[in-house]
Amino acid sequence: MMASFKIETLSHPTNGLVAANIYYPTDPSTLLVGTDYIYRSHEEAEGET
């Protein structure tokens, strides 16, 4: 059985770059790890995480 992680992407309000937040599979309200605003799109952020 594979774990299912919740991934949330966020756009920076001024530069348009995207960050990704990854949440625990057993508790989707608890943040596991987050990235800086380094991705050019939401799709890129989801694909890299």
Biopython code that builds the backbone (N, CA, C, O; Angstrom):
import numpy as np
from Bio.PDB.StructureBuilder import StructureBuilder

atoms = [
    (1, "MET", "N", (0.837, -1.179, 0.000)),
    (1, "MET", "CA", (0.000, 0.000, 0.000)),
    (1, "MET", "C", (0.888, 1.251, 0.000)),
    (1, "MET", "O", (1.822, 1.357, 0.794)),
    (2, "MET", "N", (0.593, 2.170, -0.876)),
    (2, "MET", "CA", (1.374, 3.406, -0.969)),
    (2, "MET", "C", (0.739, 4.494, -0.121)),
    (2, "MET", "O", (-0.484, 4.583, -0.010)),
    (3, "ALA", "N", (1.588, 5.315, 0.473)),
    (3, "ALA", "CA", (1.099, 6.458, 1.233)),
    (3, "ALA", "C", (0.623, 7.535, 0.261)),
    (3, "ALA", "O", (1.211, 7.724, -0.803)),
    (4, "SER", "N", (-0.427, 8.228, 0.629)),
    (4, "SER", "CA", (-0.968, 9.299, -0.192)),
    (4, "SER", "C", (-0.733, 10.624, 0.523)),
    (4, "SER", "O", (-1.375, 10.915, 1.532)),
    (5, "PHE", "N", (0.185, 11.423, -0.004)),
    (5, "PHE", "CA", (0.529, 12.698, 0.599)),
    (5, "PHE", "C", (-0.326, 13.808, 0.004)),
    (5, "PHE", "O", (-0.645, 13.783, -1.185)),
    (6, "LYS", "N", (-0.687, 14.759, 0.812)),
    (6, "LYS", "CA", (-1.380, 15.956, 0.331)),
    (6, "LYS", "C", (-0.312, 16.973, -0.051)),
    (6, "LYS", "O", (0.561, 17.298, 0.754)),
    (7, "ILE", "N", (-0.382, 17.478, -1.291)),
    (7, "ILE", "CA", (0.542, 18.505, -1.765)),
    (7, "ILE", "C", (-0.269, 19.759, -2.080)),
    (7, "ILE", "O", (-1.246, 19.717, -2.827)),
    (8, "GLU", "N", (0.155, 20.859, -1.500)),
    (8, "GLU", "CA", (-0.505, 22.141, -1.714)),
    (8, "GLU", "C", (0.515, 23.093, -2.331)),
    (8, "GLU", "O", (1.631, 23.221, -1.828)),
    (9, "THR", "N", (0.133, 23.761, -3.423)),
    (9, "THR", "CA", (1.040, 24.713, -4.047)),
    (9, "THR", "C", (0.565, 26.133, -3.758)),
    (9, "THR", "O", (-0.634, 26.397, -3.664)),
    (10, "LEU", "N", (1.530, 27.041, -3.620)),
    (10, "LEU", "CA", (1.252, 28.431, -3.284)),
    (10, "LEU", "C", (2.003, 29.351, -4.239)),
    (10, "LEU", "O", (3.187, 29.140, -4.500)),
    (11, "SER", "N", (1.330, 30.358, -4.756)),
    (11, "SER", "CA", (1.976, 31.337, -5.635)),
    (11, "SER", "C", (2.458, 32.526, -4.825)),
    (11, "SER", "O", (1.744, 33.030, -3.958)),
    (12, "HIS", "N", (3.677, 32.973, -5.115)),
    (12, "HIS", "CA", (4.214, 34.170, -4.473)),
    (12, "HIS", "C", (3.467, 35.385, -5.027)),
    (12, "HIS", "O", (3.276, 35.483, -6.239)),
    (13, "PRO", "N", (3.044, 36.304, -4.173)),
    (13, "PRO", "CA", (2.219, 37.429, -4.642)),
    (13, "PRO", "C", (2.922, 38.428, -5.557)),
    (13, "PRO", "O", (2.256, 39.134, -6.313)),
    (14, "THR", "N", (4.253, 38.504, -5.506)),
    (14, "THR", "CA", (4.930, 39.505, -6.333)),
    (14, "THR", "C", (5.759, 38.936, -7.480)),
    (14, "THR", "O", (5.789, 39.526, -8.560)),
    (15, "ASN", "N", (6.428, 37.812, -7.277)),
    (15, "ASN", "CA", (7.299, 37.301, -8.344)),
    (15, "ASN", "C", (6.688, 36.156, -9.141)),
    (15, "ASN", "O", (7.259, 35.743, -10.151)),
    (16, "GLY", "N", (5.537, 35.631, -8.712)),
    (16, "GLY", "CA", (4.848, 34.593, -9.470)),
    (16, "GLY", "C", (5.419, 33.200, -9.327)),
    (16, "GLY", "O", (4.869, 32.258, -9.896)),
    (17, "LEU", "N", (6.516, 33.032, -8.579)),
    (17, "LEU", "CA", (7.070, 31.695, -8.381)),
    (17, "LEU", "C", (6.164, 30.900, -7.449)),
    (17, "LEU", "O", (5.326, 31.460, -6.743)),
    (18, "VAL", "N", (6.348, 29.595, -7.462)),
    (18, "VAL", "CA", (5.460, 28.693, -6.733)),
    (18, "VAL", "C", (6.248, 27.888, -5.703)),
    (18, "VAL", "O", (7.371, 27.457, -5.962)),
    (19, "ALA", "N", (5.648, 27.692, -4.541)),
    (19, "ALA", "CA", (6.198, 26.839, -3.484)),
    (19, "ALA", "C", (5.269, 25.640, -3.314)),
    (19, "ALA", "O", (4.114, 25.675, -3.736)),
    (20, "ALA", "N", (5.781, 24.587, -2.696)),
    (20, "ALA", "CA", (4.963, 23.399, -2.432)),
    (20, "ALA", "C", (5.049, 23.038, -0.952)),
    (20, "ALA", "O", (6.127, 23.050, -0.357)),
    (21, "ASN", "N", (3.914, 22.723, -0.379)),
    (21, "ASN", "CA", (3.838, 22.206, 0.983)),
    (21, "ASN", "C", (3.360, 20.767, 0.908)),
    (21, "ASN", "O", (2.406, 20.461, 0.193)),
    (22, "ILE", "N", (4.020, 19.887, 1.642)),
    (22, "ILE", "CA", (3.660, 18.469, 1.665)),
    (22, "ILE", "C", (3.226, 18.120, 3.079)),
    (22, "ILE", "O", (3.909, 18.446, 4.051)),
    (23, "TYR", "N", (2.085, 17.454, 3.183)),
    (23, "TYR", "CA", (1.501, 17.142, 4.474)),
    (23, "TYR", "C", (1.555, 15.646, 4.760)),
    (23, "TYR", "O", (1.561, 14.832, 3.837)),
    (24, "TYR", "N", (1.595, 15.282, 6.052)),
    (24, "TYR", "CA", (1.648, 13.888, 6.480)),
    (24, "TYR", "C", (0.458, 13.101, 5.929)),
    (24, "TYR", "O", (-0.665, 13.606, 5.930)),
    (25, "PRO", "N", (0.687, 11.876, 5.459)),
    (25, "PRO", "CA", (-0.422, 11.075, 4.933)),
    (25, "PRO", "C", (-1.417, 10.674, 6.022)),
    (25, "PRO", "O", (-2.605, 10.516, 5.740)),
    (26, "THR", "N", (-0.956, 10.509, 7.252)),
    (26, "THR", "CA", (-1.864, 10.105, 8.330)),
    (26, "THR", "C", (-2.579, 11.284, 8.970)),
    (26, "THR", "O", (-3.570, 11.099, 9.677)),
    (27, "ASP", "N", (-2.082, 12.508, 8.726)),
    (27, "ASP", "CA", (-2.708, 13.710, 9.270)),
    (27, "ASP", "C", (-2.527, 14.852, 8.271)),
    (27, "ASP", "O", (-1.568, 15.616, 8.377)),
    (28, "PRO", "N", (-3.436, 14.976, 7.302)),
    (28, "PRO", "CA", (-3.264, 15.951, 6.235)),
    (28, "PRO", "C", (-3.298, 17.412, 6.685)),
    (28, "PRO", "O", (-3.100, 18.306, 5.863)),
    (29, "SER", "N", (-3.541, 17.670, 7.952)),
    (29, "SER", "CA", (-3.503, 19.051, 8.430)),
    (29, "SER", "C", (-2.134, 19.415, 9.009)),
    (29, "SER", "O", (-1.896, 20.576, 9.341)),
    (30, "THR", "N", (-1.225, 18.426, 9.132)),
    (30, "THR", "CA", (0.101, 18.657, 9.700)),
    (30, "THR", "C", (1.149, 18.705, 8.592)),
    (30, "THR", "O", (1.317, 17.751, 7.832)),
    (31, "LEU", "N", (1.852, 19.842, 8.516)),
    (31, "LEU", "CA", (2.875, 20.047, 7.492)),
    (31, "LEU", "C", (4.081, 19.147, 7.746)),
    (31, "LEU", "O", (4.627, 19.125, 8.849)),
    (32, "LEU", "N", (4.492, 18.408, 6.720)),
    (32, "LEU", "CA", (5.691, 17.570, 6.782)),
    (32, "LEU", "C", (6.911, 18.383, 6.362)),
    (32, "LEU", "O", (7.916, 18.424, 7.072)),
    (33, "VAL", "N", (6.814, 19.030, 5.199)),
    (33, "VAL", "CA", (7.917, 19.832, 4.668)),
    (33, "VAL", "C", (7.353, 20.837, 3.665)),
    (33, "VAL", "O", (6.335, 20.594, 3.018)),
    (34, "GLY", "N", (8.039, 21.960, 3.557)),
    (34, "GLY", "CA", (7.661, 22.964, 2.570)),
    (34, "GLY", "C", (8.887, 23.425, 1.806)),
    (34, "GLY", "O", (10.001, 23.383, 2.329)),
    (35, "THR", "N", (8.691, 23.865, 0.573)),
    (35, "THR", "CA", (9.798, 24.359, -0.236)),
    (35, "THR", "C", (9.779, 25.877, -0.268)),
    (35, "THR", "O", (8.797, 26.507, 0.126)),
    (36, "ASP", "N", (10.860, 26.450, -0.734)),
    (36, "ASP", "CA", (10.889, 27.882, -1.022)),
    (36, "ASP", "C", (10.132, 28.114, -2.327)),
    (36, "ASP", "O", (9.746, 27.165, -3.010)),
    (37, "TYR", "N", (9.927, 29.371, -2.662)),
    (37, "TYR", "CA", (9.289, 29.734, -3.931)),
    (37, "TYR", "C", (10.330, 29.611, -5.039)),
    (37, "TYR", "O", (11.009, 30.582, -5.373)),
    (38, "ILE", "N", (10.450, 28.417, -5.605)),
    (38, "ILE", "CA", (11.498, 28.159, -6.599)),
    (38, "ILE", "C", (10.957, 27.617, -7.919)),
    (38, "ILE", "O", (11.700, 27.534, -8.897)),
    (39, "TYR", "N", (9.694, 27.253, -7.964)),
    (39, "TYR", "CA", (9.139, 26.619, -9.162)),
    (39, "TYR", "C", (8.452, 27.651, -10.048)),
    (39, "TYR", "O", (7.922, 28.649, -9.560)),
    (40, "ARG", "N", (8.469, 27.398, -11.362)),
    (40, "ARG", "CA", (7.855, 28.329, -12.318)),
    (40, "ARG", "C", (6.366, 28.106, -12.501)),
    (40, "ARG", "O", (5.662, 28.982, -13.003)),
    (41, "SER", "N", (5.872, 26.919, -12.091)),
    (41, "SER", "CA", (4.445, 26.637, -12.245)),
    (41, "SER", "C", (3.994, 25.649, -11.170)),
    (41, "SER", "O", (4.811, 24.985, -10.532)),
    (42, "HIS", "N", (2.677, 25.569, -10.986)),
    (42, "HIS", "CA", (2.112, 24.616, -10.032)),
    (42, "HIS", "C", (2.404, 23.179, -10.474)),
    (42, "HIS", "O", (2.683, 22.310, -9.649)),
    (43, "GLU", "N", (2.336, 22.946, -11.778)),
    (43, "GLU", "CA", (2.612, 21.610, -12.315)),
    (43, "GLU", "C", (4.043, 21.193, -12.063)),
    (43, "GLU", "O", (4.300, 20.042, -11.710)),
    (44, "GLU", "N", (4.975, 22.107, -12.238)),
    (44, "GLU", "CA", (6.383, 21.807, -11.969)),
    (44, "GLU", "C", (6.589, 21.496, -10.483)),
    (44, "GLU", "O", (7.309, 20.557, -10.144)),
    (45, "ALA", "N", (5.972, 22.263, -9.610)),
    (45, "ALA", "CA", (6.098, 22.047, -8.173)),
    (45, "ALA", "C", (5.550, 20.688, -7.771)),
    (45, "ALA", "O", (6.178, 19.982, -6.982)),
    (46, "GLU", "N", (4.397, 20.311, -8.295)),
    (46, "GLU", "CA", (3.812, 19.008, -7.959)),
    (46, "GLU", "C", (4.639, 17.864, -8.530)),
    (46, "GLU", "O", (4.751, 16.812, -7.900)),
    (47, "GLY", "N", (5.214, 18.050, -9.698)),
    (47, "GLY", "CA", (6.004, 17.008, -10.330)),
    (47, "GLY", "C", (7.343, 16.766, -9.648)),
    (47, "GLY", "O", (7.861, 15.650, -9.678)),
    (48, "GLU", "N", (7.902, 17.792, -9.039)),
    (48, "GLU", "CA", (9.206, 17.689, -8.398)),
    (48, "GLU", "C", (9.126, 17.175, -6.967)),
    (48, "GLU", "O", (10.120, 16.668, -6.446)),
    (49, "THR", "N", (7.984, 17.291, -6.327)),
    (49, "THR", "CA", (7.884, 16.934, -4.920)),
    (49, "THR", "C", (7.486, 15.518, -4.694)),
    (49, "THR", "O", (7.364, 15.086, -3.548)),
]
sb = StructureBuilder()
sb.init_structure("model")
sb.init_model(0)
sb.init_chain("A")
sb.init_seg("    ")
for serial, (resi, resn, name, xyz) in enumerate(atoms, 1):
    if name == "N":
        sb.init_residue(resn, " ", resi, " ")
    sb.init_atom(name, np.array(xyz, "f"), 0.0, 1.0, " ", f" {name:<3s}", serial, name[0])
structure = sb.get_structure()
